[in-house]
Amino acid sequence: MDIAITNRLSFKQARLIVLIGFVLGSSLSLLQIAIDYASEDASIDREIHSLLQISHNPASRIAYNIDGELAQELTSGLLHSPAVVGARLVDNNNVVLAAVSRPVSQSRYRIASDFLFGNSRDFEDRLFLDHLPNDTIGTLHVKVDTFAFGSHFLQRAEITLLNGFVRSLLFAAILMALFYFTLTKPLTKLIGALSANDPRSPTQQPLPYPRGHEKDEIGVLVTVANRQFESVAIEFGRRRDAENRLTEHLNELENIVSARTLELKNSNTRLSQSNEELQIARSTALDMANARSAFLAHMSHEIRTPLNGLLGMLALSLDGPLSAEQRQQLLIAHDSGKVLVELLNDILDLSKFDAGQLELERIPFDLGTLIEDTANLLSQNAAPSVELTCLIDPRFPAMVLGDPTRVRQIVSNLLSNALKFTRVGRVDMRLSQHEGNVRIEVCDTGIGIAQDAQAKIFQPFTQAEAAITRQFGGTGLGLTLTHNLCEAMKGRLSIESQSGVGSRFMADLPLPAHAAAPIWPLLNGRIVVVSKANSGLVELLNQLLPAWGIDYQLVAALDGQPEVSADLLITDCPECLIDVRNATPVPILLVTAYGNFMASGQVTALAPLHQQARPLGRLSLHQTLSRILRPESQLDNDRLQREQHLKHRARILLVEDNPVNQLVAKGMLGKLGCEVVISGHGGEALEALAHDEFDLVLMDCNMPVMNGYEAARLIRLNPKWAELPIIALTANAMPEEREHCKAAGMSDYLAKPFHREELLSLLDEWIPVAQTQ
């Protein structure tokens, strides 16, 4: 096998050594030249100073005698030195006695010499007499051409570099020859012997040892290669035996595979039949799911439509003159209807969770007011001996971002659950910020939940014990829905409870702050609070009164107390009112349970007496305190402004086919100060709009002749009605209904049955009060 000379080991080894030797030799040569340069540079000054020292005495006598002829001879004699190119002798008056010069010599080394030693050098020798060394009688100036010295230095340096280069080449040739005979040639023979062997042959001929290399690395390489040849031959024999056995196994496997293939064909046939059955089952399940959604939507519409009429008529009846017994009966019927609506909402929401159709809004809303309003609505469910209190952190933001409808469901379910299972003690709603989240906390002193039952209370239609369902009622959907809503909002619902002691439910929700905490107007006055130290009223007032600038004092009772000096007295003890009135003539604010207001005769006897139901809201309490502690004239002005804002003098087109719902909506709108025109279907609505002007349209969705969707689309086609607000009235509470209404061009959505407060909120949003004046 022929190897190029540049690839041979001998060449590579010689090249490496020559390179190292060349670098080392060049470095030593350069060091030698540098030493020679320093010596040559010093010799220039040394020789010229020697020349000046020889000429010093004659030049001094010539300068003393001012002999121009001798001065000329002296300077001419200095030019005989090869390095001197100019000489000048002057006396002590700077009179030139003699001056001579000659041109510098030129050579190819001139540039290098001038670079190293300079072009020329000037020397001066101060002339004086031996007995007067301090008196200068003249100066001898000598100009030296350094090339006389530099040319010799450069010639020596050239010879030094050439000698080093020739030595490196000769050294490389000798090393290459040595490496070739000692390393490359034996390896070449070894490679030739390896190439002569047939790699396909199971047996390989052993390699011969090169002469003189039996004990060195090449000999070890030959030994190892021969051992490998022997191992390969042995392994080749083993593999041949294994191949023979493998062939026998393959024949056996072919028979097994044939049998298994037949079995797989049979299995595939059975699997295909199973897949067809699963496909049929899947189609059946999808049809059932679609049928369930359609059933829920239909049942929602069919149930909510009569419920809307029922609750609306009851609400209108409650606004009229009634006896106490009639009002109580109607209130019971109205509350029962609301419970039915809440149950229907819970069932629909659970179905949305199962179908993955629940959608969450992200809008700013006042969570503190939402909690107080919800607690106020549910306070009628509290037992007479249960104190319901809303405790909101004064630093809590005025607005947060989230879904107010779903948060209201969470608050309502937790509070309803606490009120249902608490017959005595306290139920507290607490609102604060905890670890970056909003914490809604409901604490009660009710029956509590055993530790083993806490894990299953979040399951639908489940309560802690069967006896609880019989004793307290309920479907077991509230906590399940609340748990699912918290998880849907990326929050967490946790519980701490002990049987017979009470429960504490905590909903931690990621609701970011949208507006800073509210700043309440400061009030002036001194208040005395008559209540138990551990009551919810005391805890609430401890939070609010200092922040409002009010000085207050807590007393357990006024028996034996001297006359109280205060602007207002607050108490939650109706039994001690007579003692309180006897102790002080100041106004009294009585905080009672829902529906336990005192009769007018008692109020007159205890005047000035003001009453407010639990739970105390921040706004209502602040307004009450302002009314009591501020002048009457200012309060009358505030009252007139509020009454003016309660009326909406707007023209409303009500499109509704159900006579009962027509009466309900017209009654509610009439009490809000609106003028109502009724149409039975979409076609009549279009005719009414063509002949009259309206501020808002309330549009039922499902009607004969022309439904609300088609009517809304036709209204939007007319540019004249492009900005007219259209509010959908529908009994379908499924999530896709809202999108369906928006797609038809409707502005907003109101689900049946609706309350007057919801209707008023929509009027406030779509018909500003200033527009209706």
C-alpha positions in Angstrom: 0.0 0.0 0.0 1.6 3.3 -1.2 1.3 6.2 1.3 2.0 9.8 0.2 5.1 11.2 1.7 3.2 14.0 3.5 1.0 11.4 5.2 4.0 9.2 6.5 4.8 9.2 10.1 8.5 9.9 9.4 7.5 13.1 7.6 5.1 14.2 10.3 7.6 13.5 13.0 10.4 15.3 11.1 8.2 18.2 10.3 7.2 18.6 13.9 10.8 18.4 15.2 12.1 20.7 12.4 9.4 23.2 13.3 10.3 23.1 16.9 14.0 23.3 16.1 13.5 26.1 13.6 11.5 28.1 16.2 14.0 27.4 18.9 17.0 28.1 16.6 15.4 31.3 15.3 14.7 32.4 18.8 18.3 31.8 19.8 19.6 33.5 16.7 17.4 36.5 17.4 18.7 36.5 20.9 22.2 36.4 19.7 21.5 39.2 17.2 19.9 41.3 20.0 22.9 40.9 22.2 25.2 41.8 19.3 23.0 44.9 18.5 23.2 46.1 22.1 27.0 45.6 22.0 27.4 47.4 18.7 25.2 50.3 19.8 27.3 50.7 22.9 30.6 50.5 20.9 29.6 53.5 18.7 29.5 55.8 21.7 32.6 54.1 23.2 34.8 54.5 20.1 33.8 58.1 19.5 34.4 59.1 23.1 37.8 57.5 22.8 38.5 59.5 19.6 37.4 62.7 21.4 39.6 61.9 24.4 42.6 61.6 22.1 41.9 64.9 20.4 41.1 66.8 23.6 44.5 68.2 24.5 45.6 69.2 20.9 42.2 70.8 20.4 42.4 72.7 23.7 45.8 74.2 22.9 44.6 75.2 19.4 41.6 76.9 20.8 43.7 78.6 23.4 46.2 79.8 20.8 43.4 80.5 18.3 45.4 78.8 15.6 43.2 78.3 12.5 45.8 76.3 10.5 46.3 73.7 13.2 42.5 73.6 13.8 42.1 72.8 10.1 44.6 70.0 10.3 43.0 68.6 13.5 39.5 68.5 12.0 40.8 67.0 8.7 42.5 64.3 10.7 39.3 63.4 12.4 37.7 62.7 9.0 40.1 59.8 8.5 37.9 57.8 10.9 35.3 55.9 8.8 32.5 56.8 11.1 33.2 60.6 11.2 31.5 62.6 8.5 31.9 66.1 10.0 34.1 68.0 12.5 33.9 71.7 13.8 36.2 73.6 16.2 34.9 76.8 17.8 36.4 79.1 20.5 34.7 80.4 23.6 33.2 83.2 21.6 31.5 80.7 19.2 34.0 81.7 16.4 34.5 78.8 14.0 38.3 78.1 13.8 37.8 75.1 11.4 35.0 73.0 9.9 35.2 70.0 7.6 32.6 67.4 6.3 32.1 64.7 3.8 29.0 62.9 2.3 27.6 59.8 3.9 28.0 56.4 2.1 25.0 54.6 0.5 24.3 50.9 0.6 21.3 48.4 0.5 21.7 48.0 4.2 21.3 51.8 4.8 17.6 51.8 5.6 17.9 48.9 8.1 21.0 50.5 9.7 19.3 53.9 10.1 16.2 52.2 11.6 18.3 50.4 14.2 21.1 52.9 15.1 19.7 56.2 13.7 20.9 58.2 10.7 23.8 60.0 12.6 24.9 61.0 16.0 26.4 64.4 17.2 29.1 64.5 20.0 30.6 67.6 21.7 33.8 67.9 23.8 34.2 71.0 26.1 37.8 72.3 25.7 39.8 73.6 28.8 43.4 73.7 30.0 44.5 71.2 32.6 45.3 73.9 35.2 42.0 75.7 34.5 39.4 72.9 34.3 36.5 75.3 35.0 37.2 77.7 32.2 35.8 76.7 28.8 38.1 77.9 25.9 36.1 76.3 23.1 34.1 73.3 21.8 34.9 70.4 19.5 31.8 69.2 17.5 31.9 65.8 15.8 29.1 64.3 13.6 29.2 60.5 13.3 27.6 58.3 10.5 26.3 55.2 12.3 26.2 53.2 9.1 30.0 52.5 9.5 29.1 50.4 12.5 25.6 49.2 11.4 26.7 47.7 8.1 29.0 45.3 9.9 26.3 44.4 12.4 23.8 43.6 9.6 26.2 41.5 7.7 26.8 39.4 10.8 23.1 39.1 11.5 22.5 37.9 8.0 25.1 35.2 8.3 23.7 34.1 11.6 20.2 33.7 10.3 21.3 31.8 7.1 23.4 29.5 9.2 20.4 28.7 11.5 18.1 28.0 8.5 20.7 25.7 6.8 21.2 23.8 10.1 17.4 23.4 10.4 17.1 21.9 6.8 20.0 19.6 7.4 18.6 18.5 10.7 15.2 17.8 9.1 16.7 15.7 6.3 18.7 13.6 8.8 15.6 13.1 11.1 13.3 12.2 8.1 15.8 9.5 7.0 16.1 8.1 10.6 12.3 8.1 11.1 11.7 6.4 7.8 14.1 3.5 8.4 13.1 3.1 12.1 9.3 3.6 12.0 7.7 4.1 8.5 9.4 1.2 6.7 8.5 -1.4 9.3 4.9 -0.1 9.5 4.6 -0.2 5.7 5.7 -3.8 5.7 3.1 -4.6 8.4 0.4 -2.9 6.4 1.3 -4.9 3.4 1.0 -8.1 5.3 -2.4 -7.1 6.6 -3.6 -6.2 3.1 -2.6 -9.6 1.8 -5.0 -11.4 4.1 -8.6 -12.0 2.8 -11.0 -10.3 5.3 -13.8 -12.8 4.3 -11.7 -15.8 5.2 -12.6 -17.4 8.6 -8.8 -18.0 9.2 -6.1 -15.3 8.9 -2.4 -15.8 8.5 -0.4 -14.5 11.4 1.6 -11.3 10.8 5.5 -11.6 10.7 7.6 -9.5 13.1 9.7 -6.8 11.4 13.4 -7.4 12.0 14.7 -5.5 15.0 11.2 -4.6 16.3 10.2 -7.8 18.2 10.2 -6.1 21.6 9.1 -2.5 20.9 5.7 -1.0 20.2 5.5 -2.4 16.6 6.2 -5.9 18.0 3.5 -5.5 20.6 1.1 -4.4 17.8 1.8 -7.5 15.8 1.3 -9.7 18.9 -2.1 -8.1 19.6 -3.2 -8.3 16.0 -2.4 -12.0 15.9 -4.4 -12.6 19.1 -7.3 -10.8 17.5 -7.1 -13.0 14.4 -7.3 -16.0 16.7 -10.3 -14.6 18.6 -12.1 -13.7 15.3 -11.6 -17.2 14.0 -13.1 -18.7 17.2 -16.0 -16.2 17.2 -16.7 -17.0 13.6 -17.0 -20.7 14.4 -19.4 -19.9 17.2 -21.5 -17.7 15.0 -21.7 -20.4 12.3 -23.0 -22.8 14.9 -25.5 -20.2 16.2 -26.7 -19.6 12.6 -27.4 -23.2 12.2 -29.4 -23.4 15.4 -31.2 -20.1 14.4 -32.3 -21.6 11.1 -33.9 -24.5 12.9 -35.7 -22.1 15.3 -36.9 -20.0 12.3 -38.5 -23.0 10.7 -40.3 -23.7 14.0 -41.4 -20.0 14.3 -42.8 -20.1 10.8 -45.2 -22.8 11.9 -46.1 -20.9 15.1 -46.6 -17.6 13.1 -48.9 -19.3 10.7 -51.1 -20.6 13.6 -51.1 -17.2 15.3 -52.0 -15.4 12.1 -55.1 -17.5 11.8 -55.9 -16.6 15.4 -55.4 -12.8 14.8 -57.7 -12.9 11.8 -60.4 -14.3 14.0 -59.6 -11.7 16.7 -59.7 -8.9 14.1 -63.1 -10.0 13.0 -64.4 -10.0 16.6 -62.7 -6.5 17.2 -64.4 -5.1 14.1 -67.7 -6.2 15.4 -67.0 -4.6 18.8 -65.9 -1.3 17.1 -69.2 -1.2 15.2 -71.1 -1.8 18.5 -69.0 1.0 20.2 -69.7 3.4 17.4 -73.4 2.7 17.7 -73.2 3.2 21.5 -71.3 6.5 21.0 -73.9 7.8 18.5 -76.6 6.8 21.0 -74.8 8.6 23.8 -74.4 11.8 21.7 -78.0 11.7 20.7 -78.9 11.3 24.4 -76.6 14.3 25.3 -78.2 16.4 22.6 -81.6 15.3 23.7 -80.8 16.2 27.3 -79.6 19.6 26.3 -82.7 20.2 24.2 -84.8 18.9 27.1 -83.1 21.2 29.6 -83.5 24.2 27.3 -87.2 23.4 26.6 -87.9 22.7 30.3 -86.1 25.9 31.3 -88.4 27.8 29.0 -91.6 26.0 29.9 -90.9 26.3 33.7 -89.6 29.9 33.7 -92.5 31.3 31.7 -95.2 30.5 34.3 -92.7 31.2 37.1 -92.2 34.7 35.7 -96.0 35.3 35.7 -96.4 33.8 39.2 -93.6 35.8 40.8 -94.4 39.0 39.0 -98.1 38.8 40.0 -97.1 38.1 43.6 -94.7 41.1 43.6 -97.4 43.4 42.1 -99.9 42.1 44.7 -97.5 42.7 47.5 -97.3 46.4 46.5 -101.1 46.9 47.0 -103.2 47.2 50.2 -103.3 43.9 52.0 -104.2 42.6 55.4 -101.4 41.2 57.6 -102.6 37.6 57.0 -102.9 38.1 53.2 -99.4 39.7 53.1 -97.9 36.9 55.0 -99.5 34.3 52.7 -98.3 36.1 49.6 -94.8 36.5 51.0 -94.7 32.7 51.7 -95.8 32.0 48.1 -93.3 34.5 46.7 -90.4 33.1 48.7 -91.4 29.5 47.7 -91.3 30.6 44.0 -87.8 32.1 44.5 -86.6 28.9 46.1 -88.0 27.0 43.0 -86.1 29.4 40.7 -82.9 28.9 42.6 -83.3 25.2 42.5 -83.9 25.4 38.7 -80.7 27.6 38.3 -78.6 25.1 40.3 -79.8 22.1 38.1 -79.1 24.1 34.9 -75.6 25.2 36.1 -74.7 21.6 37.0 -75.8 20.5 33.5 -73.5 23.2 32.1 -70.6 21.9 34.1 -71.2 18.4 32.8 -71.4 19.7 29.2 -68.4 22.0 29.6 -70.5 25.0 28.5 -70.1 27.3 31.5 -68.7 30.7 30.5 -67.3 33.2 32.9 -67.3 37.0 32.5 -64.5 39.3 33.5 -65.9 42.7 34.4 -65.4 45.2 37.2 -68.0 45.0 40.1 -68.4 46.0 43.7 -67.9 42.7 45.7 -68.5 44.3 49.1 -71.9 45.7 48.0 -72.7 42.3 46.3 -72.2 40.5 49.6 -74.2 43.0 51.6 -77.1 42.9 49.1 -77.1 39.1 49.0 -77.0 38.9 52.8 -79.8 41.4 53.0 -82.0 39.3 50.6 -81.3 36.1 52.5 -81.7 37.6 56.0 -85.4 36.5 56.0 -84.2 32.9 56.2 -82.3 33.5 59.4 -83.8 32.2 62.6 -84.9 34.9 65.1 -82.1 34.1 67.5 -79.3 34.1 64.9 -77.3 37.3 64.4 -76.3 37.8 60.7 -73.3 40.1 60.2 -71.3 41.3 57.1 -67.7 42.1 58.1 -65.8 43.6 55.2 -62.2 44.7 55.6 -62.0 48.5 55.3 -58.9 48.1 53.1 -60.8 45.9 50.6 -60.8 47.3 47.0 -64.0 49.1 45.9 -64.0 47.2 42.6 -62.6 43.8 41.5 -62.5 42.0 38.2 -64.6 38.8 37.7 -68.0 37.4 37.0 -70.5 39.0 39.5 -73.3 36.5 38.7 -71.2 33.5 39.5 -69.7 35.1 42.6 -73.2 36.0 43.8 -74.1 32.3 43.4 -71.1 31.3 45.6 -72.0 33.8 48.3 -75.7 32.9 48.2 -75.1 29.2 48.4 -72.6 29.4 51.3 -74.8 31.9 53.2 -78.0 29.9 52.6 -76.3 26.8 53.8 -75.0 28.5 57.0 -78.5 30.0 57.7 -80.2 26.7 57.1 -78.2 24.7 59.7 -77.8 27.5 62.3 -80.7 27.9 64.8 -78.9 30.0 67.5 -75.7 32.1 67.7 -74.0 33.9 64.9 -73.5 33.7 61.1 -70.7 36.0 59.8 -69.9 36.9 56.3 -66.3 38.1 56.1 -64.5 39.6 53.1 -60.8 40.2 52.9 -57.6 39.7 50.8 -55.5 36.6 51.6 -52.2 35.7 49.9 -53.0 37.6 46.7 -56.6 36.2 46.4 -60.0 37.4 47.6 -61.3 35.3 50.5 -65.0 35.0 51.1 -65.5 33.4 54.5 -68.8 32.2 56.0 -68.7 31.2 59.7 -71.6 29.8 61.6 -72.3 28.3 65.0 -74.6 25.6 63.6 -74.7 21.9 63.8 -71.2 21.4 62.2 -70.0 18.6 60.0 -68.3 15.5 61.2 -64.8 14.9 59.9 -65.7 11.7 58.0 -68.6 13.5 56.2 -66.6 16.5 55.0 -65.2 14.7 52.0 -68.5 13.8 50.4 -70.5 17.1 51.0 -69.2 18.5 47.6 -70.8 15.6 45.7 -74.2 16.4 44.0 -77.5 15.5 45.8 -75.4 14.6 48.9 -75.7 15.9 52.5 -73.6 14.9 55.5 -76.4 12.5 56.9 -79.7 11.3 55.7 -81.3 12.7 58.9 -80.2 16.2 57.9 -82.3 16.0 54.7 -85.3 15.0 56.7 -84.8 17.7 59.4 -83.5 20.7 57.4 -84.6 19.9 53.8 -82.6 20.8 50.7 -81.4 19.0 47.6 -77.6 18.9 48.3 -76.8 20.9 45.1 -75.6 24.2 46.7 -72.1 23.1 47.9 -71.5 21.0 44.8 -72.3 24.0 42.5 -70.2 26.3 44.7 -67.2 23.9 44.7 -67.5 23.6 40.8 -67.7 27.4 40.4 -64.6 28.0 42.6 -62.6 25.5 40.5 -63.9 27.0 37.3 -62.6 30.4 38.5 -59.2 28.8 39.3 -60.0 29.2 43.0 -60.4 26.9 45.9 -63.2 26.1 48.4 -62.1 24.7 51.8 -63.9 23.8 55.0 -63.1 23.8 58.7 -65.8 22.2 60.8 -66.5 20.4 64.1 -69.7 18.5 64.8 -71.9 20.4 67.2 -69.6 23.5 67.2 -70.0 25.1 63.8 -68.5 25.4 60.4 -66.2 27.8 58.5 -66.3 27.8 54.7 -63.6 29.7 52.8 -63.7 30.5 49.1 -60.4 31.8 47.8 -60.9 33.4 44.4 -58.3 35.1 42.0 -60.2 38.4 41.6 -57.7 41.2 40.9 -58.4 44.7 42.3 -59.8 47.2 39.8 -60.3 50.2 42.1 -58.8 51.3 45.5 -60.7 50.9 48.7 -63.6 53.4 49.1 -63.2 56.6 51.1 -66.2 57.3 53.3 -67.2 60.9 54.2 -66.2 61.6 57.8 -69.0 62.2 60.4 -68.9 64.1 63.7 -70.5 62.8 66.9 -70.3 60.6 69.9 -72.1 57.2 70.0 -72.8 54.8 72.8 -73.3 51.1 71.9 -75.3 48.9 74.2 -74.7 45.2 73.3 -72.8 42.1 74.3 -69.0 42.4 73.9 -68.9 39.3 71.7 -71.8 40.3 69.4 -71.5 40.8 65.6 -72.8 44.3 66.0 -69.9 45.3 68.2 -67.3 43.8 65.9 -68.9 45.6 62.9 -69.0 48.9 64.6 -65.4 48.5 65.8 -64.4 48.3 62.1 -66.5 51.1 60.8 -66.9 53.9 63.4 -63.2 54.8 63.9 -62.7 55.0 60.1 -65.7 57.4 59.9 -64.3 59.7 62.6 -66.9 58.8 65.2 -66.0 58.4 68.9 -68.0 55.6 70.5 -68.2 53.8 73.9 -69.4 50.2 74.5 -71.5 49.3 77.6 -73.2 46.1 78.4 -76.2 47.7 80.1 -77.4 51.1 81.3 -78.7 49.9 84.7 -77.3 52.2 87.4 -75.4 54.3 84.8 -75.6 58.1 85.2 -77.2 60.0 82.3 -75.5 59.2 79.1 -73.9 62.1 77.2 -73.9 61.1 73.5 -75.4 62.1 70.1 -76.8 58.6 69.4 -77.3 55.3 71.1 -77.1 52.0 69.2 -78.4 48.8 70.6 -79.6 45.3 69.4 -81.6 44.6 72.6 -85.3 45.5 72.1 -86.0 44.4 75.7 -83.8 47.1 77.2 -85.2 50.0 75.2 -87.3 51.3 78.1 -84.3 51.4 80.4 -82.3 53.0 77.6 -84.9 55.7 77.1 -85.1 56.3 80.8 -81.4 56.8 80.9 -81.0 59.2 78.0 -83.2 61.3 75.7 -80.8 61.0 72.7 -81.9 59.3 69.5 -81.8 55.5 69.5 -80.9 53.2 66.6 -82.4 49.7 67.2 -80.8 46.9 65.1 -83.3 44.0 64.9 -83.7 40.7 63.0 -85.5 40.6 59.7 -89.3 41.4 60.1 -89.0 42.2 63.8 -89.6 45.9 63.6 -91.5 47.5 66.5 -95.1 48.7 66.1 -95.7 52.3 65.3 -97.2 52.9 68.8 -94.0 51.7 70.5 -91.9 53.7 68.1 -93.8 56.8 69.0 -93.5 56.1 72.7 -89.7 55.6 72.5 -89.1 58.5 70.0 -86.7 59.5 68.7 -86.2 55.9 67.7 -84.8 54.6 64.4 -84.9 50.9 63.3 -82.7 49.0 60.9 -82.6 45.2 60.1 -79.6 42.9 60.3 -77.3 42.6 58.5 -76.2 46.2 58.7 -74.8 47.4 55.3 -72.0 50.0 55.3 -73.9 52.4 53.0 -77.3 52.1 54.8 -75.6 52.5 58.2 -73.6 55.5 57.0 -76.7 57.1 55.5 -78.6 56.5 58.8 -75.9 58.0 60.9 -75.6 60.9 58.5 -79.4 61.5 58.7 -79.3 61.5 62.5 -76.1 63.4 63.0 -76.5 66.0 60.1 -79.0 68.9 59.7 -82.5 68.1 58.5 -82.4 70.7 55.6 -79.4 69.0 54.0 -81.1 65.5 54.4 -84.3 66.8 52.7 -82.2 67.9 49.7 -80.5 64.6 49.5 -83.9 62.8 49.8 -85.4 64.8 46.9 -82.4 64.1 44.7 -82.7 60.4 45.3 -86.4 60.3 44.6 -85.9 62.1 41.3 -83.5 59.5 40.2 -85.9 56.6 41.0 -88.3 57.4 38.1 -87.6 56.6 34.5 -90.0 58.6 32.3 -89.4 56.5 29.2 -91.5 54.9 26.5 -91.1 51.2 26.4 -92.3 48.8 23.6 -93.1 45.4 25.3 -93.2 42.6 22.8 -94.7 39.6 24.6 -97.4 37.1 23.6 -98.2 35.7 27.1 -101.0 37.8 28.8 -99.8 37.1 32.3 -96.3 38.1 31.5 -97.7 41.3 29.8 -99.4 42.2 33.0 -96.3 41.5 35.1 -93.9 43.5 33.0 -96.4 46.4 32.5 -97.0 46.6 36.2 -93.3 46.7 37.1 -92.5 49.2 34.4 -95.5 51.4 35.4 -94.3 51.5 39.0 -90.9 52.7 37.6 -92.6 55.6 35.9 -92.4 54.2 32.3 -95.1 54.4 29.6 -95.6 50.9 28.1 -97.0 49.9 24.7 -97.7 46.2 24.2 -97.3 44.1 21.0 -98.3 40.5 20.7 -95.5 39.4 18.2 -92.7 40.7 16.1 -94.9 41.9 13.2 -96.9 44.1 15.5 -93.7 45.5 17.0 -92.4 46.6 13.6 -95.7 48.3 12.9 -95.6 50.1 16.3 -92.0 51.2 15.7 -93.0 52.6 12.3 -95.7 54.8 13.8 -94.2 55.9 17.1 -90.9 56.6 18.9 -89.6 54.4 21.8 -86.7 54.6 24.1 -86.3 50.8 24.5 -87.7 47.5 23.3 -88.3 44.5 25.6 -88.5 41.6 23.2 -89.7 38.1 24.0 -87.8 35.5 21.9 -90.4 32.7 21.4 -93.7 34.1 19.9 -96.1 33.1 17.2 -96.3 34.8 13.7 -92.8 36.4 14.1 -90.4 35.5 16.9 -88.1 37.9 18.6 -84.9 36.9 16.7 -86.4 37.6 13.3 -88.0 40.8 14.6 -84.6 42.0 16.0 -82.8 41.3 12.8 -85.4 43.3 10.8 -85.2 46.2 13.2 -81.4 46.3 12.8 -81.8 46.5 9.0 -83.4 49.9 9.3 -80.7 52.6 10.0 -83.3 54.6 11.9 -83.3 52.0 14.7 -79.6 51.0 14.6 -79.0 52.5 18.1 -82.3 51.5 19.6 -81.7 49.3 22.7 -83.4 45.9 22.4 -83.5 43.7 25.5 -84.2 40.0 25.1 -86.8 38.5 27.4 -86.3 34.7 27.3 -87.1 31.8 29.6 -84.2 29.8 28.1 -81.3 30.1 30.5 -78.8 27.9 28.6 -75.5 29.7 27.8 -75.9 29.5 24.0 -79.1 31.5 24.3 -77.2 34.7 25.1 -75.0 34.3 22.0 -78.1 33.6 19.9 -79.7 36.8 21.1 -76.5 38.8 20.4 -76.2 37.3 16.9 -79.8 38.5 16.2 -78.8 42.1 17.0 -80.2 42.4 20.6 -78.4 44.7 23.0 -78.8 42.8 26.2 -80.4 39.7 27.9 -82.8 39.3 30.7 -83.8 35.8 31.8 -87.3 35.0 33.2 -88.4 35.1 35.9 -86.8 38.5 36.6 -87.1 40.9 39.6 -87.9 44.6 39.5 -84.3 45.3 40.7 -82.9 43.5 37.6 -85.3 45.4 35.3 -84.3 48.7 37.0 -80.6 47.9 36.5 -81.2 47.4 32.8 -83.1 50.7 32.5 -80.3 52.5 34.3 -77.8 51.0 31.9 -79.6 51.6 28.6 -81.7 54.6 29.4 -79.8 57.2 31.4 -81.9 59.1 33.9 -80.9 62.4 32.3 -82.5 61.2 29.0 -85.8 60.4 30.7 -86.3 63.7 32.5 
